[in-house]
Amino acid sequence: MVEVVKRQRKSPILTPSSIPCLQQLPTINITQGCALGCTYCYIQGYPGYPGPERVVLFENTATLVQEELKRKRRLPRRVYFSSSSDPFQFLPGVQEVTFQTMSVLLGAGVEVSFLTKGFVGDRFIRLFAKTPKRVFAQVGITTLNSELWKRFEPRTAPPQRRIELLRSLGDIGVQATARLDPLIPAVTDREENIGPLFECLGAANIRHAAASYLFLRPPFDTNVRDQLRSLGPADREPLRWQHQRFAEGCGGGRMIDNAERTTRFACLVELGEHFGIRLTPCRCKNPELGDTACQIAGPLTRTANARDSQQILDFVRQSRAD
Ligand code: SF4
């Protein structure tokens, strides 16, 4: 049972994130903490993280946003939900505040982008259908396998429901992409896992997916490793994990090394091509791959010289040949 602590937010709300891909955009977190409880979630290491069974809900978010918009000379073009919580947690109070806040923004002509593994109900679909070109969605999904889903993302929406969400968003004209993040090397990036996922995404008319690999930090390292061990005898390939620096503003964590990751991305890009899906690695966690554009908040963040997936493939093929 997740405890919801209701609080009034006092500080300014439309403030940019430190994540490079989001620096141009104000970001909003409806809650502190996240009830979806993913085992690998990096917010477990954040100061003020309230624990897995507790979220702090900022009840006055919509009102604050409305007041800030009124005071601004120039409205932001787009607002991103949420860098460190899911805006569509199953909790009715969270759903309500998200609905009110997105309604205020869309009503003022401000675009809304979000990343979710949560529950996006019909009333949101009806809201987005009024101005679909102002909504940009990424839906996180790495597997269709229910055992892996329950182990690593126990309270998120079931994978099939997320596929249906992608389809519904596309049907109403929202630009929707999939986010394969975090992929677990030698577990969820295997062809037998990703192939069926790509097939389902393709059938739901998804043509673009972003991807990134699992990273570990002390607050959740043990938990993730326990879950991995419980999957059964390790028939997995030995992998070198080492501390990696991410892009400026994103810190770092233990991850499989650059060469290994690059090769694995290339296999995924090739597999995606087979299913008609363009796969782009996350730039912030893979700076060694150059200026890739995972479009975490929609196309606004794509820079002019961003590499596309074909360039990643060329880069890897060239490295193999050298
Ligand atoms: S949905 Fe996102 S923010 Fe929420 S627990 Fe999972 S990874 Fe963390």
Residues whose N, C-alpha, C, O or C-beta is under 5 A from the ligand:
A	BS01	SF4	C34 L36 G37 C38 C41 S84 S85 D86 K117
